[in-house]
Amino acid sequence: MKYLITGANGQLGYDVKKQLTKRGFEAIGTDVSDMDITDGTAVNEKFDAVNPDVVIHCAAWTGVDAAEDDENKSKVYAVNVIGTKNIANACKKHNCKMIYISTDYVFSAVGDEPIKPDCKEFAPLNYYGETKYLGEKAVSETLDKFFIVRIAWVFGKNGNNFIKTMLKLSENHTELRVVNDQIGTPTYTYDLARLLIDISESNKYGFYHATNEGGYISWCDFAKEIFALTKKNVKVIPVTTEEYGLSKARRPLNSRLDKSKLKENGFAPLPDWQDALKRYIGEMNI
Ligand SMILES: NC(=O)c1ccc[n+]([C@@H]2O[C@H](COP(=O)([O-])OP(=O)(O)OC[C@H]3O[C@@H](n4cnc5c(N)ncnc54)[C@H](OP(=O)(O)O)[C@@H]3O)[C@@H](O)[C@H]2O)c1
């Protein structure tokens, strides 16, 4: 099977391409320099040249707070909605499978009930989430052979993430305020890449949720574990989202993604997030 990966220089795309190659698949990675997904002609030309069997669409505008700025909104829409529609149209033309990576931010569930992948109560609180939801719609309304995989709190080797931010801040802070009322589970791109390849080899199309296992935690719990494992002497002070107050974008408090559909369909779940974090810190030589 021949794979085309969008966003191959980003956190997830990088690991997906690497693991596909390791598993012996032909994997063509693209990024904005050789296929700007907002340019329909460029997308069609690339698809005609590659003729993929499967597309793993990792490219996106991922700056959640920057997406709130009026001057960025048309760019965010172009990448996350029009770009995704261009990819879905090309997949239809080439009759190939498409995996679209989405986010917990398409929901704003209250309470503490985990959200099922087939839940249709979409209510994004921020512009990034709204455009990712419109991207989901573009995929599901264009294709039959699609997988929409929602993930959360991503960390990987390439690009920025919460772990890198915490470690950077630890260089000149001995105390950090971190929110303790947004609850979810982190996702290590290395572990997710394996699952995405497994999913892509099946015909079990539809919606999935995928993060690491190990239970639901707050950003505050995550920060504490990061500093404990890296032996940084930083005091983590728990604060509510309201007390923290700084972010441009609103974020849901309940980001608990129910992943039981993975096992029900015979897919191996991801390892625990604690184990993933340990491996990541080792891999990054921190
Ligand atoms: N990061 C998270 O916490 C998180 C959480 C939930 C879901 N997700 C989803 O997971 C997926 C992967 O996220 P990630 O963290 O790996 O993102 P990332 O590191 O920001 O990578 C996204 C990639 O997309 C590329 N890209 C941006 N605009 C493009 C365009 N017009 N044409 C082609 N490529 C373009 C970026 O290139 P440049 O860097 O050159 O702009 C970058 O390489 C995304 O769909 C994201 O929405 C992420």
The ligand as an SDF file (V2000), in Angstrom:
LIG
                    3D

 48 52  0  0  0  0  0  0  0  0999 V2000
   -1.2100   19.5380   18.9030 N   0  0  0  0  0  0  0  0  0  0  0  0
   -2.2540   19.1340   19.6240 C   0  0  0  0  0  0  0  0  0  0  0  0
   -2.2540   19.2090   20.8600 O   0  0  0  0  0  0  0  0  0  0  0  0
   -3.4530   18.5110   18.9360 C   0  0  0  0  0  0  0  0  0  0  0  0
   -4.5580   18.1440   19.7180 C   0  0  0  0  0  0  0  0  0  0  0  0
   -5.6620   17.5480   19.0840 C   0  0  0  0  0  0  0  0  0  0  0  0
   -5.6470   17.3450   17.7130 C   0  0  0  0  0  0  0  0  0  0  0  0
   -4.5730   17.7320   16.9890 N   0  0  0  0  0  0  0  0  0  0  0  0
   -4.5880   17.5050   15.5230 C   0  0  0  0  0  0  0  0  0  0  0  0
   -3.5710   16.5680   15.2200 O   0  0  0  0  0  0  0  0  0  0  0  0
   -3.0400   16.8230   13.9030 C   0  0  0  0  0  0  0  0  0  0  0  0
   -1.5310   16.8790   13.9850 C   0  0  0  0  0  0  0  0  0  0  0  0
   -1.1640   17.8950   14.9270 O   0  0  0  0  0  0  0  0  0  0  0  0
    0.3580   18.2590   15.2150 P   0  0  0  0  0  0  0  0  0  0  0  0
    0.4540   18.6310   16.6460 O   0  0  0  0  0  0  0  0  0  0  0  0
    1.2330   17.2100   14.6070 O   0  0  0  0  0  0  0  0  0  0  0  0
    0.4560   19.6160   14.3480 O   0  0  0  0  0  0  0  0  0  0  0  0
    1.7740   20.4590   13.9530 P   0  0  0  0  0  0  0  0  0  0  0  0
    2.9700   19.9450   14.6610 O   0  0  0  0  0  0  0  0  0  0  0  0
    1.3720   21.8860   14.1000 O   0  0  0  0  0  0  0  0  0  0  0  0
    1.9140   20.1000   12.4100 O   0  0  0  0  0  0  0  0  0  0  0  0
    1.0060   20.5560   11.4590 C   0  0  0  0  0  0  0  0  0  0  0  0
    1.7250   20.5690   10.1290 C   0  0  0  0  0  0  0  0  0  0  0  0
    0.8080   21.0580    9.1340 O   0  0  0  0  0  0  0  0  0  0  0  0
    1.5650   21.8900    8.2620 C   0  0  0  0  0  0  0  0  0  0  0  0
    0.7170   22.8270    7.5340 N   0  0  0  0  0  0  0  0  0  0  0  0
    0.1700   23.9800    7.9990 C   0  0  0  0  0  0  0  0  0  0  0  0
   -0.4690   24.6190    6.9990 N   0  0  0  0  0  0  0  0  0  0  0  0
   -0.3120   23.8510    5.8810 C   0  0  0  0  0  0  0  0  0  0  0  0
   -0.7270   23.9810    4.5350 C   0  0  0  0  0  0  0  0  0  0  0  0
   -1.4260   25.0440    4.1150 N   0  0  0  0  0  0  0  0  0  0  0  0
   -0.3900   23.0090    3.6530 N   0  0  0  0  0  0  0  0  0  0  0  0
    0.3230   21.9450    4.0540 C   0  0  0  0  0  0  0  0  0  0  0  0
    0.7640   21.7610    5.3200 N   0  0  0  0  0  0  0  0  0  0  0  0
    0.4460   22.7090    6.2280 C   0  0  0  0  0  0  0  0  0  0  0  0
    2.5190   22.6070    9.2030 C   0  0  0  0  0  0  0  0  0  0  0  0
    3.5830   23.1720    8.4650 O   0  0  0  0  0  0  0  0  0  0  0  0
    4.2710   24.5220    9.0160 P   0  0  0  0  0  0  0  0  0  0  0  0
    4.8150   24.1810   10.3760 O   0  0  0  0  0  0  0  0  0  0  0  0
    5.3190   24.8020    7.9910 O   0  0  0  0  0  0  0  0  0  0  0  0
    3.1890   25.5570    9.0790 O   0  0  0  0  0  0  0  0  0  0  0  0
    2.9680   21.4740   10.1060 C   0  0  0  0  0  0  0  0  0  0  0  0
    4.0610   20.7680    9.5780 O   0  0  0  0  0  0  0  0  0  0  0  0
   -3.7280   18.0990   13.4420 C   0  0  0  0  0  0  0  0  0  0  0  0
   -4.8030   17.7610   12.6040 O   0  0  0  0  0  0  0  0  0  0  0  0
   -4.2660   18.7320   14.7070 C   0  0  0  0  0  0  0  0  0  0  0  0
   -5.4130   19.5220   14.4560 O   0  0  0  0  0  0  0  0  0  0  0  0
   -3.4630   18.2930   17.5720 C   0  0  0  0  0  0  0  0  0  0  0  0
  1  2  1  0
  2  3  2  0
  2  4  1  0
  4  5  1  0
  4 48  2  0
  5  6  2  0
  6  7  1  0
  7  8  2  0
  8  9  1  0
  8 48  1  0
  9 10  1  0
  9 46  1  0
 10 11  1  0
 11 12  1  0
 11 44  1  0
 12 13  1  0
 13 14  1  0
 14 15  2  0
 14 16  1  0
 14 17  1  0
 17 18  1  0
 18 19  2  0
 18 20  1  0
 18 21  1  0
 21 22  1  0
 22 23  1  0
 23 24  1  0
 23 42  1  0
 24 25  1  0
 25 26  1  0
 25 36  1  0
 26 27  1  0
 26 35  1  0
 27 28  2  0
 28 29  1  0
 29 30  1  0
 29 35  2  0
 30 31  1  0
 30 32  2  0
 32 33  1  0
 33 34  2  0
 34 35  1  0
 36 37  1  0
 36 42  1  0
 37 38  1  0
 38 39  2  0
 38 40  1  0
 38 41  1  0
 42 43  1  0
 44 45  1  0
 44 46  1  0
 46 47  1  0
M  CHG  2   8   1  16  -1
M  END
$$$$
